[in-house]
Amino acid sequence: MPAALRQPLSDFFRPPRRAVLENVARRHDSLAMAVAPKATTSDTLYDGAVSLRQPARGYRMNIDALLLAAFAAQGRQAKFAIDLGSGVGSVALGLQHLGAALRFALVEREQGLLTLAGENADAAGMSAQLWCLDLVQGLPNELRQSADLVVSNPPFFDPAHARPSREPAKSSARFGDLEPFLDAAAAAVSGPRTRVAFVYPARELSRFLDAAKRVHLVPKRLRFVHADTSSTARVALLELRRAQAGGLEVLPPLFEWSAKGVRTAELGRVIAGKAFSARASTSGQK
């Protein structure tokens, strides 16, 4: 993880408020769920403004979570946002910090990660529901047609066509089927104005769009992220809606590095939690 995402907790943090846990029964539906991973680290995001507790080993949050939060934050503020495959809650924390949503539902199948997500929500003063479930089972009725913003940083690798990691925690986060996440996103949509935002590997974009079409989600905004100006796209940021086909806005690319070890100004703004200038013609190249 980039060092800028692992700054020590700052002295100026205000005491955390308790999160409003609207679904406490589901948060504590098993004893195992109340136990977080034994080895964790306490990190901060956005120049120390947001605290994040996460596993010390296995899959840890990376820059894609911040990119997705910044991308999804462009648009009207959501009253209720759902994070599918939330992990420790990093995308939702970003949305909260950027003022992109008022209330959240964090959906995660790994009980230990959801416990950490609840702690992170507490520290951020987030109004959050916590749902421990595997999306293969489908979205609960309580969350169907309820959201005006859905976000997801799903597993990137198809288990049938890639070699799993030797670490079970990494395999669980990185390897899995895309379809349950798109099925759940489509089920959560409350109307044509609901925005659905995903981050996904650029090389698998055609597979993603085929799967999205099957559940009647139409891409309306697309932005590619490149390591630098000489590299092919690494990931794609997509916004989809339940709408008629057409009207896709392809935004200028975002470049992460201007030179070896030197971040672009735009990536620096994303990490700092500042404006995401996706529509600027010179975006990411300064």
N, C-alpha and C positions, 0 to 999 in steps of 0.2 A: 504494500500500500504506500502511496506517496507520503513523504514525511509530513507534508502540510496537512494531511488528514489525520495525523496522530499527534497533534500538539497536546501538551499537558493541560490539565484543567486550570483555568485562570482564576486568580484571586477575586476577580470582580463578578463571578457568578452570583446571581441572587439565589436564595434558598428555593429549591424546587417546590412547586405546588403539586398536590395530588391530582392525578388524572381522574376524570369522570368515567368510571368503568361501567358502561351501561349494560354489559352482559357478563356480570361477575360470575354467574353460574357456569358459563362456558369457559371462563378463564380458569376455573378450579374444578373442571369436570373429572380430573384424575389426580392422584397424588404425585405421579411423575411430572405432571405439568408444572407443579409448583417448584421444581428443582431446576435451577439453571446449570449450565455446564460448569464443572469445577474450576477450570482454568479460564479466566477472562481478563480482558484489559479494559481500562477506562480511558477512552479517547474523547476527543472533541472535534466538532465540525464548525465550519464558518467562523474561523479565527477565534475559536473558543466560545462561541455563543450557544452552542448546542452540545450537550454531553451525550456520549454513546458508549454503552457497555456491550462488548461483543466477545465471542470465544477467542481465546488466545491462539488456538490451532483450528485447522479446518478452513471452511470458507468464510472469509471476512469481507466486509463491505469494500467496494472499490469505487473508482471515479464514475462508473456508469450510473450508480444510484443518484449522485449529485447532478449528472447530466440529465437524467430522466426527470428529476424533480424540477430543475430549471426549465426544461422544455414544457412539461405539463403545467407549470405555473403561468404560462402565457395564455391568457384568456380570462374569462369572468371567474370570480371567486365561487368555488363550489360550496354548497351547504353541507353536502355529505360525500366523502370520497372513500373509495374502497381500494386497498392495496392488496393485490393477489400475489401470494408468495412473499409475504412481507419480510421474512427473516427477522432481524432484530429491529426492524422498523425504520431503517435509514431513509428510504424514499419518503415515507410519511413525515418523518422529522424534517426533511427538507421542505416539503409542502407546507408544513406548519410554520416553519421559520420564514418562508417567503410569503406567507399570508394567502396561500392558494386555496385553502379549504378550512371550514369551521369545525367539522366533526369527521371522524374517521372510523373505518372498520379495518382491522388488520387480520388478514387470513393467512395462516401458516400451518403446515402439517407437522413440523418438528416442535414438540412441546417445549424443549429447553430453549429454543430460539424465541418462541412466543413469550416465555417467561421474561427473557431479557427485553423483548419488545415492550412488555408491560412496564418494566422498570424504566425504560427509556421514555415511554409515554408519560409516566409519572413525573419524571424530572423536567420534561418539557411543558407540563401543564396541559397536556393534550386531552381532549374529549374523545375517548377511544373505546370502541368495542373490540374485544379480542376473541377470535374464532380459531380453535384448533381443529383443523379438518384437512383431509386430502381432497383436492378439487376433482379428482377422478370420481368422487361420490356425488359431484354436482354442488351447485351453490344452494345454501339453505333458503327456504322460502322467505325468511325474514329479510334477506338481502336482495331478493329478486326485484328488479325494476325499482330500485331504491336510490341509486347513485346518480349524481350529475357529473362525477369525475371518477374514472377507474384508471388505475396505474398498475403496471406489472413489469418486473425485471425477471422473466421466467428462466428456467434452465435453458442454456444455450445449445446443449448437445443432445442429439437423438441417441439414446442408449443402444439402438440397433446398429448404429454406424460410427461409433466412437468408442475408444477404450476408456473405461471408468478410472477415476483416481483410486489410488490405494488407500486413501483416507476416506472412510465412510461419510463423514460430514461434508467433504468437498463433493463427493459423488452425488449425494442427495441434492445439493444445491445446483450443481452444474449439469447433471444428466437427468433427463425426463422428457415426457411428451409435451409438446406445445399445445395440442388441441384442448386439454382440460382448462387451460388458462384462457384461451379464446372463447370456449363455451361459457365459462363463468363470466367473462367480461360482457359477452352478449346478453347473458341473463340478467346482469346487474343494471343494464342501461334502462333509464327511466323514460327516455323520450329522444327525439331527434337532436336535441341540444346537448345531450350528454356526450362528453368527450372521453375517449378511451386512448390512453397513451402507453406505448410499449417501447422498450429498447431491445434490439435483437441484432445478431451478427449480420453484417451487410451481405456476406457471401451466401446467406440463407434467406435472403429477402423474398425470392420467388416462392419458396416454400411457405413463408409466413403469409404472403398475400393470398396464396391459394387457400390456406386454412382459414384466413379471415373472411374470404368471400363465401365460404361454406356456411358461416354463421351470420352472413349479411352485414358484416362490418366493412365499411368503405373507407379507404385511406383518403384523408383530406389535407394532411400536412406531413412533409417528409424532410428530414435533415440527416445528412451523412456526417459522421465524425471520422476524421483521419488523424493518424499519429502526427504527420507532417505533410508538407506540400508535395513530397515525392512518393508518398505511400497511398496505396489503395484504401478505400473506406474500411474502417474497422467495425463500426456498428452503425445501425440506422435508428434514428428516433422517429417514431410514427405516431400520428394522431388519427384515430378512426372514429367514424360515427355510423349510426343507422341512418343512411341517406341514399339518395340516388347516386349512381356511379358518375364519375367525372369531378372536375373542380379541384384536382390535386395541386397543391401549392408545394413546389420543390424549393426549399430554402437554400441559401448559400451554405457551403460546407463549413464545418467547424474544424479547425486545426488545433491540435493539443500542444505541439512543441514548435517553436520558431528556430531553435538551434539545440544542440545536444545539452540537456540539462536546463534548458530555458523554456518555461511555459509561455504560451501566447497570452496576450493581455486578456482575451476573452475567457480562456480557461481559468486564468487567475480570478476573474470576476465571478465565475461559477463557484470556485472553491471558497471565495469570500462571501458568497450569498448575495451578490449584487445582480444588477440587471443582466438578463440574457439577451444580447443584441442580435437575435437570430435573423432579423430582416435587414440588417445593415449590409450593404454590398461589399464592404471590406471586412466583414465579420471574420474573426479568428486569425487574420493575417497581420495584425499590428504587432 
